Amino acid sequence: MVEAMLCGRPVVGTEIAGIPEWVREGQSGFLADAATPKCFGEALERAWQQREHWQAMGSRGREDALRLYDPRPADSLLAIIMEAANAR
């Protein structure tokens, strides 16, 4: 999902884990209410109905992904730990 967003593609995902933190319904992609064929099919249908907006949605998704994505999470975690240790 993150790779698709970084490539400027709208995504279809489910409302589980952290996906709703990344995907904004109708803005950068589409969210299925549950991980079932029926719910996912409904999300795909909404996506198909909005296909003329996919390029703009992909651009918004890329902006969101660049803001949220941490390419070096280990370094970020280490920095947080070091900051906490130095604050003591």
C-alpha positions as CSV (number, residue, x, y, z in Angstrom):
1,M,0.0,0.0,0.0
2,V,2.7,2.5,1.0
3,E,4.7,1.7,-2.2
4,A,1.6,2.3,-4.3
5,M,1.0,5.6,-2.6
6,L,4.6,6.7,-3.0
7,C,4.1,5.9,-6.7
8,G,1.1,8.2,-6.9
9,R,-1.5,5.4,-7.1
10,P,-4.8,5.5,-5.2
11,V,-5.3,2.4,-3.1
12,V,-8.1,0.1,-1.9
13,G,-7.7,-1.3,1.6
14,T,-9.6,-2.4,4.6
15,E,-10.3,-0.6,7.8
16,I,-7.8,-2.6,9.8
17,A,-4.4,-2.1,11.4
18,G,-3.1,1.4,10.4
19,I,-4.5,1.6,7.0
20,P,-7.1,4.2,7.8
21,E,-4.3,6.4,9.2
22,W,-2.8,6.4,5.7
23,V,-5.8,6.2,3.3
24,R,-8.4,8.9,3.2
25,E,-11.7,7.6,1.8
26,G,-12.5,9.2,-1.5
27,Q,-9.4,11.5,-1.3
28,S,-6.4,9.2,-1.6
29,G,-8.1,5.8,-1.9
30,F,-11.0,3.7,-0.7
31,L,-11.6,1.7,2.4
32,A,-13.6,-1.4,2.8
33,D,-15.6,-1.7,6.0
34,A,-14.3,-5.2,6.6
35,A,-12.0,-7.8,5.1
36,T,-14.8,-9.6,3.3
37,P,-15.4,-10.2,-0.4
38,K,-18.7,-8.2,-0.2
39,C,-17.1,-5.2,1.6
40,F,-14.0,-5.2,-0.6
41,G,-16.2,-5.5,-3.7
42,E,-18.2,-2.4,-2.6
43,A,-14.9,-0.5,-2.1
44,L,-13.7,-1.5,-5.6
45,E,-17.0,-0.4,-7.1
46,R,-16.7,3.0,-5.4
47,A,-13.2,3.2,-6.8
48,W,-14.4,2.3,-10.3
49,Q,-17.1,4.9,-10.2
50,Q,-14.4,7.5,-9.4
51,R,-11.9,6.4,-12.0
52,E,-11.7,9.8,-13.6
53,H,-10.3,11.1,-10.3
54,W,-7.6,8.5,-9.9
55,Q,-4.7,10.7,-11.0
56,A,-5.6,13.5,-8.5
57,M,-6.3,10.9,-5.8
58,G,-2.9,9.3,-6.4
59,S,-1.2,12.7,-6.2
60,R,-2.9,13.4,-2.8
61,G,-2.0,9.9,-1.6
62,R,1.7,10.5,-2.6
63,E,1.7,13.8,-0.6
64,D,0.2,11.9,2.4
65,A,2.7,9.1,2.1
66,L,5.7,11.4,1.9
67,R,4.5,13.1,5.0
68,L,3.8,9.8,6.9
69,Y,6.5,7.5,5.6
70,D,9.7,7.1,7.6
71,P,12.4,5.7,5.3
72,R,14.8,5.1,8.2
73,P,12.6,3.9,11.2
74,A,15.5,2.4,13.1
75,D,17.3,5.8,13.1
76,S,14.2,7.5,14.2
77,L,13.7,5.1,17.0
78,L,17.3,5.5,18.1
79,A,16.9,9.3,18.1
80,I,13.8,9.0,20.3
81,I,15.6,6.7,22.7
82,M,18.7,8.9,22.9
83,E,16.6,12.0,23.4
84,A,14.8,10.3,26.3
85,A,18.1,9.1,27.8
86,N,19.6,12.6,27.6
87,A,16.5,14.1,29.2
88,R,17.2,12.2,32.4
